[in-house]
Every structure is written in structure tokens, then in C-alpha cells.
Amino acid sequence: MTDCRAARLLVLLGFVLLGCSSNHHVSPWPRVESFQPLMTPSSLEEQLERVASEMQSEGLTLVHEVCGRFDDVEGFCIRGYEGHDDLGHERNALRVATRYGVVMALGPPSAEEAARGEGISWVVRLADRWDSGTDINDDGMPDVVVVRASKGLEIWGLHYRGASPYPMDGVVPMTEAMDIDGDGRPELMAAVPTRAEPVKPQLVEILEFKSGRYRPDTPLVRRYHAVKGEAMRDMPTEAAAVQMAWHRFRAGEDVADVLKALDERIARMGESSKAVRASLRRWRNWLASTMAEERRGRE
């Protein structure tokens, strides 16, 4: 019985070796003299050397570096690179390394993306106050801020072995930051585009970090909108009516009540202001669809 098992094992091993042999199209192993290049570097310095080699091959130059620590043992380095392609289009790249590897890599853009201006930029200091590489949102992890063309600000949380962007629940990409309540943490904000309309309200979306994401429905944000909306209650213009409706929405008031107030405002408008009336109704419909979409997203 033992001899039979040994024979079967030799036959099986023969098939395994045959399966691993080269078919002259794909080599089972890289042709190297040593397996050392295949081993993961065990130090931050080695990882940074790999990053430098990659960026040199891309023709990009190191323009900024920030290094920090997760704790007393583990560290990280953030590096930003810049350059231009043969047509003069700007190309940027961001790399974050720990001793475990490159945990965050954005850019450089392809030639087509660079031609369309679709690159990324590292925001070393947000609003001249909050530094990438520090814990911006007070969740215990260092953060990195980037701005992506047409997509606004992104904030990424760093881990020993990876990085991930925080979800943002705004209706428009975020573009700015400010500390609304003086707690030392930034709230993100952005203006809603007014479009080509006769009625041009100044709508501002504000997001606060809460429960792992940036949200427009936290108590702080709702209080802010409640105060702003109350201050506009007696303003007579159509733009003010839309702004007040937006503030009431974001303050958490009943959607049906807010839309009813706008409908009554539209109904009172005379025929002499058809263009303004139509514009106000389009804003009313935009507000209704925006709130409905948010409700569906939460369900």
C-alpha cells in the first residue's frame, strides 16, 4: 500500500511540474538571478525609493513632502510630484507610503486626462489652517486633502496598510472649508451653481464630519440653516424665497410644508412676470427632486 501511494504521489508531482513548465509564451517565474526583488521591502525608506524610481520614470519632480506618525512605532510619508507632458499639460501625482507599501496613489493622469485638465492636486494646507498629514476630523487617523478637477475636495483617511476617502453627502462637490462652531475642525462648504436663470439665489451646501462621513444633516448644520432661514423670512425677492426654502430644507423642516410655501408664492405672482415665475418654479422643482433623491439615498 505504501509503494502504491508513493507511486501515485510521483505521478501527481509529475503533472504539477509539467503544469509549471514554460510553454514558451508565458514564463511561470520572472527571469531573475535572485528572488530578493520579489520580496516586499520592510522599511519606509525602501518604499520611498520605489516611489522615487516610479516618479522618475514618469518624468515628475518631487515638490513637497510631509512625514508623520500613526503612533510611536509606525510612520508615513506623503509626497507630491509635478511635471508636464510633451504638449505642456500639467501632470501631478500623490503617493503615501508606509513600511507596508504605497498605501495611497493618485495620478499622474493619462495624456487624454491631462489634455482635459482632469488631474488631481494635493492640498498641503486646507484654508491656510488644517494640514494634510494631521487628524483633521478628529477620528484618530491622519488625513490627506486633495482636490480633483470637476469633483472638488476629497479627504482621505490614512491607515497602516491603506487609505480611503470619506464619503461626502453634498449635492455639489465641496470647494471650501471653515470652522462654523469654533471646535477646531473644518466644516466643508460649496455654493450651488445658479444656472442661467432670472432668479439667482445664493445657496450654500455645508457638510460636517459625523459617524465616518461628511453630512448635511447634523445638528450643527441644521442649526446654522435654521438661523439663516429665519433671518430671510421677511425678504421680498424671489431669490430670497428660494434661499429661505433651501435653509428650511437643510434645517430639517417638513418637505411638504416648504414646497407648499413656495407654491403659494408662485400662485400669487402676476402674469407680468412670466419669466421670473417660470424660473421660480424650476427652482422649486429642483429643490423637490433634490430632497426626494436624498430620501431615496437614505432608505
C-alpha positions, -999 to 999 in steps of 0.1 A, spaced: 0 0 0 28 24 8 45 17 -25 12 24 -43 8 57 -25 43 67 -33 38 59 -70 6 80 -71 25 109 -54 52 108 -80 27 107 -108 9 137 -93 41 156 -88 50 150 -124 18 166 -135 24 196 -112 59 201 -126 46 197 -161 19 223 -154 46 248 -141 69 244 -170 72 271 -197 52 269 -228 74 295 -245 46 321 -242 43 329 -205 71 322 -180 60 308 -147 86 329 -129 104 362 -138 139 356 -151 158 370 -122 190 358 -105 175 364 -71 141 364 -55 150 395 -35 133 419 -59 100 400 -54 101 404 -16 82 433 0 105 460 14 104 461 51 112 497 57 97 531 49 129 542 32 128 513 8 92 521 -1 101 557 -7 130 546 -30 104 527 -51 82 558 -52 111 579 -64 120 554 -91 84 553 -103 81 591 -104 115 594 -122 102 571 -149 72 594 -152 93 625 -156 78 641 -124 97 661 -98 92 660 -60 78 694 -49 66 687 -14 69 661 13 52 657 47 61 629 71 43 619 103 35 591 126 4 569 133 18 561 167 51 556 185 61 528 160 45 533 126 53 563 103 42 575 69 54 600 43 32 619 18 49 631 -14 36 654 -41 50 654 -76 46 677 -106 56 678 -142 43 683 -177 38 661 -207 52 668 -242 23 691 -250 28 712 -219 -2 698 -200 3 697 -162 7 663 -146 5 658 -109 8 627 -87 5 619 -50 20 590 -31 17 580 5 40 553 18 44 533 50 67 504 56 40 481 44 38 497 10 24 525 -10 -10 529 7 -23 558 -14 -16 566 -51 -33 592 -71 -22 603 -106 -4 610 -128 -32 615 -153 -31 599 -187 -23 620 -218 -61 623 -225 -69 632 -189 -42 658 -188 -54 674 -220 -89 676 -204 -75 691 -172 -87 661 -152 -57 659 -128 -55 660 -90 -37 683 -67 -25 678 -32 -38 704 -7 -9 706 17 -28 731 39 -66 734 38 -79 770 41 -45 781 55 -53 762 87 -56 724 85 -25 704 74 -25 672 54 -9 645 75 -27 656 107 -60 643 121 -83 670 105 -116 655 115 -107 641 149 -113 604 142 -79 592 153 -64 589 118 -41 612 98 -58 627 68 -48 638 33 -67 665 14 -67 665 -24 -87 685 -49 -98 667 -81 -107 687 -112 -145 690 -115 -150 669 -84 -139 693 -57 -123 684 -24 -116 649 -11 -104 640 23 -87 606 27 -81 588 60 -47 570 62 -42 535 77 -10 515 81 -19 494 51 -42 515 31 -62 547 26 -98 555 18 -118 587 10 -145 598 34 -180 598 18 -195 632 12 -233 636 11 -235 671 -5 -255 679 -36 -224 696 -52 -187 690 -49 -171 707 -19 -147 736 -26 -140 754 7 -136 748 44 -144 769 75 -149 763 113 -185 772 119 -187 764 156 -151 771 167 -144 735 177 -111 734 157 -125 711 130 -133 722 95 -168 721 80 -168 718 42 -189 740 20 -197 749 -16 -220 772 -35 -248 756 -56 -245 769 -92 -272 794 -101 -275 783 -137 -288 806 -164 -319 817 -146 -336 851 -139 -339 841 -103 -304 837 -88 -304 826 -52 -272 821 -33 -274 786 -20 -246 772 1 -242 735 10 -224 728 43 -212 694 55 -199 684 89 -180 652 97 -201 628 117 -201 590 120 -174 585 94 -188 607 67 -194 644 58 -231 651 62 -256 680 57 -280 667 83 -260 670 116 -274 692 145 -248 718 139 -256 722 102 -293 722 109 -289 750 135 -269 770 110 -296 768 83 -324 775 108 -308 808 119 -301 818 83 -336 809 71 -352 829 99 -332 859 90 -345 858 55 -382 854 64 -393 890 56 -371 895 25 -394 901 -5 -374 889 -35 -379 856 -53 -342 847 -48 -347 852 -11 -377 829 -12 -356 801 -28 -328 807 -3 -352 805 26 -367 773 13 -332 758 10 -324 768 46 -357 753 58 -349 721 39 -315 718 54 -328 728 89 -349 696 88 -383 711 83 -411 691 66 -405 690 29 -442 693 20 -446 724 41 -416 741 25 -428 733 -10 -463 744 -2 -450 778 8 -431 781 -25 -462 770 -44 -483 797 -27 -456 823 -36 -457 813 -72 -495 814 -73 -495 850 -61 -473 862 -89 -490 881 -117 -488 873 -154 -465 903 -159 -436 883 -145 -439 851 -165 -401 846 -169 -394 851 -132 -424 829 -123 -412 801 -145 -377 804 -130 -390 802 -95 -410 771 -104 -379 755 -119 -360 762 -86 -390 748 -67 -389 716 -88 -351 713 -83 -354 716 -46 -382 689 -46 -362 665 -67 -330 671 -47 -347 663 -14 -365 633 -29 -332 619 -42 -317 623 -8 -345 605 9 -341 576 -15 -304 575 -8 -310 572 29 -336 543 25 
